[in-house]
Structure formats: C-alpha cells, structure tokens
Amino acid sequence: MQENETQNSMPNIQQPSKWDLIEKSDRYVFSKQIQILDGRDIQLASGTGTKIGTSGSQKLSVYGVTPIAQQSAISSPAGGTTQDSQARAAINTIILTLKNFGITL
C-alpha cells in the first residue's frame, strides 16, 4: 500500500486550509475560484426559488464579459410617425422578460 492511500484504496485527500474555505453558520465563503467540471450541473429546489446576487448593485456576468450591476429600466416604445402595434407588443414582451429575469429594473 502506498503512503498516501488508506486501507480501502481511497487516495488521501488533502484538507483545505482555513483560508481556502471559511464556514459560517448559514454560508460558505470561498477565497478561490469555483470550477465545475464538464457535464456537472447545479441542481436547485423548486419551492421558494434561488437567487444569484441578492442586490441590484452586485455585479454578475456570463460568457466571459465584464461583470456589471443590474441595468436601469428600458422605456416602452412611444411616439413615432409610423406605429407598428405588433412590433411594440413584441418589444414590450422583451422588456417584461428582462425585468422578470432581473436583468433590468
């Protein structure tokens, strides 16, 4: 048996230092990046829901772009010499979806 293995052939996994992971009563605080391996998912409950970011001033990004805070509201289309009601309805639906997802106010 090698020195870094236990009797049941499990590798000896080094415990993180107290600076790698700080456990508090209701949360984990990580001082390093979290990497999720390919093919792994984040599974959430379906009851109350889960928030990523708990304030509009917290910054978030996806796909490697610069993180930004929640953006201000987008005004509904108004005015113009030619009014297309179907286009306006679609734009209003997009605006509502962005608001409901929390991307804009």
C-alpha positions as CSV (number, residue, x, y, z in Angstrom):
1,M,0.0,0.0,0.0
2,Q,1.3,3.4,-0.9
3,E,1.9,6.0,1.8
4,N,-0.9,8.4,0.5
5,E,-3.6,5.7,0.4
6,T,-5.9,4.3,3.2
7,Q,-6.7,0.7,3.7
8,N,-9.7,0.8,1.3
9,S,-7.5,2.2,-1.5
10,M,-9.0,5.7,-1.4
11,P,-6.5,8.4,-2.1
12,N,-5.5,10.6,0.8
13,I,-7.3,13.9,0.0
14,Q,-5.6,17.0,1.5
15,Q,-8.0,19.0,3.6
16,P,-8.3,22.7,2.6
17,S,-6.6,25.2,4.9
18,K,-8.8,27.6,6.9
19,W,-8.0,30.3,4.3
20,D,-9.4,28.2,1.4
21,L,-12.9,27.8,2.9
22,I,-14.4,29.6,5.8
23,E,-17.6,28.1,7.1
24,K,-20.2,30.4,8.8
25,S,-23.5,29.5,10.3
26,D,-25.5,29.8,7.1
27,R,-23.0,30.1,4.2
28,Y,-19.7,29.1,2.7
29,V,-17.2,31.8,1.8
30,F,-14.6,30.8,-0.9
31,S,-11.4,32.7,-1.3
32,K,-10.6,30.9,-4.6
33,Q,-12.5,30.4,-7.9
34,I,-15.0,27.6,-8.0
35,Q,-14.6,25.3,-11.0
36,I,-17.4,22.9,-12.1
37,L,-16.3,20.0,-14.2
38,D,-17.7,19.4,-17.7
39,G,-21.0,17.5,-17.6
40,R,-21.8,18.6,-14.0
41,D,-25.0,20.6,-13.2
42,I,-26.1,22.9,-10.4
43,Q,-29.4,21.5,-9.1
44,L,-31.8,23.8,-7.3
45,A,-35.0,23.2,-5.4
46,S,-38.3,24.3,-7.0
47,G,-40.1,25.6,-3.9
48,T,-39.2,29.2,-3.0
49,G,-36.5,29.7,-5.6
50,T,-32.9,30.6,-5.5
51,K,-31.2,34.0,-6.1
52,I,-27.8,34.6,-7.7
53,G,-27.0,38.1,-6.4
54,T,-29.1,39.5,-3.7
55,S,-28.8,43.2,-4.6
56,G,-29.0,45.1,-7.8
57,S,-25.6,46.6,-7.1
58,Q,-23.9,43.3,-7.0
59,K,-22.1,42.6,-10.3
60,L,-22.6,39.5,-12.5
61,S,-21.6,38.4,-16.0
62,V,-21.8,35.3,-18.2
63,Y,-19.7,34.1,-21.1
64,G,-16.6,36.0,-20.0
65,V,-17.8,39.6,-20.4
66,T,-17.1,42.3,-17.8
67,P,-19.4,41.9,-14.8
68,I,-22.0,44.7,-14.4
69,A,-24.6,45.7,-11.9
70,Q,-28.3,45.4,-12.7
71,Q,-29.2,47.8,-15.5
72,S,-31.8,50.6,-15.3
73,A,-35.3,50.1,-16.8
74,I,-35.9,50.2,-20.6
75,S,-38.7,52.5,-21.6
76,S,-41.6,51.1,-23.6
77,P,-41.7,52.4,-27.2
78,A,-43.8,55.6,-27.6
79,G,-44.4,58.1,-30.4
80,G,-43.1,57.9,-33.9
81,T,-44.9,58.7,-37.2
82,T,-45.5,55.0,-38.1
83,Q,-46.7,52.8,-35.2
84,D,-46.4,49.1,-35.5
85,S,-48.6,47.5,-32.8
86,Q,-47.2,44.0,-33.3
87,A,-43.6,45.2,-33.0
88,R,-44.5,47.3,-30.0
89,A,-46.2,44.3,-28.3
90,A,-43.1,42.2,-29.0
91,I,-40.7,44.9,-27.6
92,N,-42.9,45.2,-24.5
93,T,-42.7,41.4,-24.1
94,I,-38.9,41.5,-24.3
95,I,-38.8,44.4,-21.8
96,L,-41.1,42.5,-19.4
97,T,-38.9,39.3,-19.7
98,L,-35.8,41.3,-19.0
99,K,-37.4,42.8,-15.9
100,N,-38.8,39.4,-14.7
101,F,-35.4,37.8,-15.0
102,G,-33.8,40.7,-13.1
103,I,-31.6,41.9,-15.9
104,T,-33.2,45.4,-15.8
105,L,-35.3,47.3,-13.2
